[in-house]
Amino acid sequence: MYRWPVKLACLAAAALSAAVAVAQLPDFKTDVRLVHIVATVKDRTGKLQGGLQKDDFLVWDNGVPQEIKVFDRQTDQPLSVALMIDTSGSTAKDLKFETDSAAKFVKALLSEGNPKDALSLWSFDYDVHQETNFTHRMDVLESKLKTIRGDAGTSLYDAVWFAARELEPRNGRKALVIVTDGGNTTSFRDSHQALEAAQLADAVIYPVVVIPIVNDAGRNTGGENWLTFAAEGTGGRTFLPSLGAQLDKAFRDIISDLRTEYLLGYYPHNVPLTKNRFHTLQVRVKPPELQVFARNGYYGEAEASLGTTPDARIALDPSKRGER
């Protein structure tokens, strides 16, 4: 198990950021690398649609139409999932039920699909723990799920940040599945830094917010709202199940989404630059009765700014992520 020292890592990151910011960088030039988008499509009843063609999709980058160069339905690219379990004190009484459902998710996810699919188990309380490396071995993951324990505090944003950083260099599709009650009390990073890390990793966020309290009173609705915002911004969706059958169904629905994805790719062309490195994406399909779920942007080229590298950490073709 790897224990991420949240405070020390935060201080080191701040020092590095300050060192980078002393230099003024020139304006960036046209970037020819591929931006990729993972999308799911549903009809008005919520049924997944897996039979669309490339010509059915439309993509805009900062408001400018783009030509789709890469298209794949129900992509067989390897999938990397960070399964994150909130083990803070507020979830202690429900932890066994959550890990039992998570074990079913692990088995269902890895028993089908690409043999290169891999899952890494994480837990978080006041600290963040990477319980396993990315692996396809169900026995390792299921064994570790039986032994995780928690403590006080909830470092949700730190957990997302650390897990996203581990996902970023991996090839293929990536997802963060977060089982939590929505609380955040001890993170050193804020919600913006957490979401930025997920966007830079090209990871889709699927929050599973277990609701032990039905009424808003006593619930961390602020945390729930951020998780919903993060899911929508990365192309995922939020689940609000109770324990037991509803939680099991939430995990099954996530697997359905992951197995019915489209991969789109384009080379940015004639995209107007602003001082903001975040490029706004719009993805639509021509049939008006269908809705696309995809991330709302990526970090790419910008006008001259402090604290960015020349490549601006643009979202890359998954097959080239290791070349950076």
KEKOL-678686 format. One record per residue (C-alpha): residue in three letters; x, y, z. Coordinates in steps of 0.2 Angstrom, whole numbers, padded with zeros to 4 digits, always signed. Layout:
! KEKOL-678686
alaXYZ
...
! end
This chain:
! KEKOL-678686
met+0000+0000+0000
tyr+0006+0017-0004
arg+0002+0031+0008
trp+0002+0048+0000
pro+0008+0062+0013
val-0004+0075+0008
lys+0004+0090+0017
leu+0021+0086+0011
ala+0016+0084-0007
cys+0006+0100-0006
leu+0021+0110+0000
ala+0032+0102-0014
ala+0020+0106-0027
ala+0018+0124-0022
ala+0037+0126-0022
leu+0038+0119-0040
ser+0024+0130-0046
ala+0033+0146-0039
ala+0049+0141-0048
val+0041+0139-0064
ala+0031+0155-0063
val+0047+0166-0063
ala+0049+0164-0082
gln+0038+0173-0095
leu+0033+0161-0109
pro+0031+0166-0127
asp+0014+0164-0136
phe+0010+0146-0141
lys+0010+0140-0159
thr-0003+0129-0168
asp-0003+0112-0160
val-0005+0097-0171
arg-0008+0084-0158
leu-0024+0074-0156
val-0037+0079-0144
his-0048+0064-0139
ile-0065+0064-0132
val-0074+0049-0124
ala-0093+0050-0125
thr-0109+0041-0121
val-0126+0044-0130
lys-0143+0041-0123
asp-0161+0044-0129
arg-0174+0053-0119
thr-0178+0038-0109
gly-0160+0036-0103
lys-0156+0021-0114
leu-0138+0020-0120
gln-0136+0021-0139
gly-0122+0012-0147
gly-0125+0012-0165
leu-0121+0029-0171
gln-0108+0033-0185
lys-0094+0046-0186
asp-0105+0058-0197
asp-0118+0059-0183
phe-0106+0068-0171
leu-0102+0087-0171
val-0088+0094-0161
trp-0083+0113-0157
asp-0067+0119-0149
asn-0069+0136-0141
gly-0084+0138-0153
val-0075+0133-0169
pro-0081+0117-0178
gln-0068+0103-0179
glu-0066+0089-0191
ile-0067+0072-0182
lys-0052+0061-0188
val-0053+0047-0176
phe-0069+0037-0172
asp-0073+0021-0163
arg-0089+0013-0156
gln-0089+0003-0140
thr-0070+0006-0140
asp-0059-0009-0135
gln-0045+0002-0129
pro-0039-0003-0112
leu-0048+0004-0097
ser-0040+0010-0081
val-0051+0013-0067
ala-0047+0021-0050
leu-0059+0014-0038
met-0060+0026-0023
ile-0068+0022-0006
asp-0071+0035+0007
thr-0066+0027+0024
ser-0069+0043+0035
gly-0078+0041+0051
ser-0094+0047+0044
thr-0094+0031+0033
ala-0088+0018+0045
lys-0105+0010+0049
asp-0108+0007+0030
leu-0090+0003+0025
lys-0093-0016+0024
phe-0109-0014+0013
glu-0099-0003+0002
thr-0084-0014+0000
asp-0096-0029-0003
ser-0104-0020-0018
ala-0087-0014-0024
ala-0081-0032-0024
lys-0095-0036-0036
phe-0091-0021-0047
val-0073-0027-0048
lys-0077-0045-0053
ala-0090-0039-0066
leu-0078-0026-0074
leu-0063-0037-0075
ser-0071-0053-0080
glu-0076-0046-0097
gly-0068-0033-0109
asn-0050-0030-0113
pro-0038-0041-0104
lys-0027-0026-0102
asp-0041-0017-0092
ala-0034-0013-0075
leu-0041-0006-0058
ser-0032+0002-0044
leu-0040+0003-0027
trp-0039+0019-0016
ser-0045+0024+0001
phe-0046+0041+0009
asp-0049+0048+0026
tyr-0038+0063+0032
asp-0024+0055+0021
val-0025+0046+0004
his-0020+0028+0002
gln-0016+0019-0014
glu-0021+0002-0008
thr-0015-0007-0024
asn-0006-0003-0041
phe-0016-0004-0057
thr-0019-0023-0059
his-0031-0035-0068
arg-0030-0048-0054
met-0047-0049-0045
asp-0040-0059-0031
val-0028-0045-0026
leu-0042-0032-0027
glu-0055-0042-0018
ser-0043-0047-0004
lys-0038-0029-0001
leu-0056-0023-0001
lys-0059-0034+0014
thr-0045-0026+0024
ile-0047-0007+0022
arg-0050+0003+0037
gly-0053+0021+0040
asp-0050+0036+0052
ala-0056+0053+0055
gly-0056+0067+0042
thr-0061+0067+0023
ser-0048+0073+0010
leu-0059+0070-0005
tyr-0051+0083-0016
asp-0034+0077-0012
ala-0039+0059-0016
val-0046+0065-0033
trp-0030+0074-0036
phe-0018+0060-0032
ala-0028+0047-0041
ala-0029+0058-0057
arg-0010+0060-0057
glu-0008+0042-0057
leu-0020+0039-0071
glu-0013+0053-0082
pro+0002+0044-0090
arg-0009+0028-0093
asn-0014+0023-0111
gly-0032+0021-0116
arg-0048+0026-0107
lys-0048+0032-0089
ala-0061+0033-0075
leu-0063+0039-0057
val-0076+0029-0048
ile-0078+0038-0031
val-0089+0030-0017
thr-0092+0043-0004
asp-0105+0052+0007
gly-0099+0068-0001
gly-0090+0076+0013
asn-0073+0085+0012
thr-0065+0092+0028
thr-0046+0090+0027
ser-0040+0092+0010
phe-0026+0104+0006
arg-0031+0106-0012
asp-0047+0114-0017
ser-0061+0108-0029
his-0054+0117-0044
gln-0037+0109-0042
ala-0045+0092-0041
leu-0056+0094-0056
glu-0041+0101-0066
ala-0031+0086-0062
ala-0045+0075-0068
gln-0047+0085-0084
leu-0028+0084-0087
ala-0029+0065-0085
asp-0043+0064-0098
ala-0053+0054-0084
val-0071+0052-0083
ile-0078+0055-0065
tyr-0092+0043-0058
pro-0097+0048-0041
val-0107+0036-0031
val-0114+0046-0016
val-0121+0034-0004
ile-0136+0043+0005
pro-0139+0037+0023
ile-0149+0052+0026
val-0164+0056+0015
asn-0167+0074+0020
asp-0155+0088+0016
ala-0153+0092+0034
gly-0137+0083+0040
arg-0131+0079+0023
asn-0116+0087+0014
thr-0126+0094+0000
gly-0111+0105-0005
gly-0100+0090-0008
glu-0113+0082-0018
asn-0115+0097-0028
trp-0097+0098-0032
leu-0096+0079-0037
thr-0111+0082-0049
phe-0102+0097-0056
ala-0086+0087-0058
ala-0095+0072-0066
glu-0104+0083-0079
gly-0088+0092-0083
thr-0079+0076-0087
gly-0093+0066-0096
gly-0098+0055-0081
arg-0114+0055-0071
thr-0118+0055-0052
phe-0127+0041-0043
leu-0136+0043-0026
pro-0140+0026-0021
ser-0144+0019-0004
leu-0135+0003+0002
gly-0139-0014-0005
ala-0148-0017-0021
gln-0147+0002-0027
leu-0128+0003-0024
asp-0126-0014-0034
lys-0137-0006-0048
ala-0126+0010-0048
phe-0110+0000-0051
arg-0119-0011-0065
asp-0124+0006-0073
ile-0106+0012-0073
ile-0100-0004-0081
ser-0114-0001-0095
asp-0108+0016-0098
leu-0090+0011-0099
arg-0094-0003-0111
thr-0105+0008-0123
glu-0093+0022-0126
tyr-0088+0031-0142
leu-0070+0038-0144
leu-0068+0054-0155
gly-0052+0062-0159
tyr-0048+0078-0169
tyr-0033+0089-0172
pro-0037+0107-0166
his-0039+0119-0181
asn-0041+0138-0182
val-0045+0138-0163
pro-0045+0155-0156
leu-0033+0157-0141
thr-0037+0166-0125
lys-0027+0168-0109
asn-0036+0153-0101
arg-0028+0137-0105
phe-0045+0128-0103
his-0053+0125-0120
thr-0072+0124-0120
leu-0079+0108-0129
gln-0096+0106-0136
val-0101+0088-0142
arg-0118+0085-0150
val-0126+0072-0161
lys-0137+0076-0176
pro-0153+0066-0170
pro-0161+0079-0159
glu-0169+0066-0148
leu-0152+0060-0142
gln-0141+0068-0128
val-0122+0066-0128
phe-0112+0065-0111
ala-0094+0070-0114
arg-0082+0082-0105
asn-0084+0100-0107
gly-0066+0105-0111
tyr-0048+0101-0110
tyr-0032+0110-0105
gly-0023+0115-0121
glu-0015+0130-0130
ala-0016+0148-0123
glu-0010+0165-0125
ala+0007+0169-0116
ser+0004+0165-0098
leu+0014+0161-0082
gly+0016+0144-0075
thr+0013+0134-0090
thr+0025+0123-0101
pro+0026+0125-0120
asp+0015+0110-0123
ala+0002+0117-0112
arg-0002+0099-0107
ile-0014+0097-0121
ala-0025+0082-0120
leu-0016+0069-0131
asp-0019+0054-0141
pro-0019+0040-0128
ser-0006+0031-0138
lys+0006+0045-0136
arg+0004+0050-0118
gly+0020+0042-0113
glu+0030+0053-0126
arg+0028+0069-0115
! end
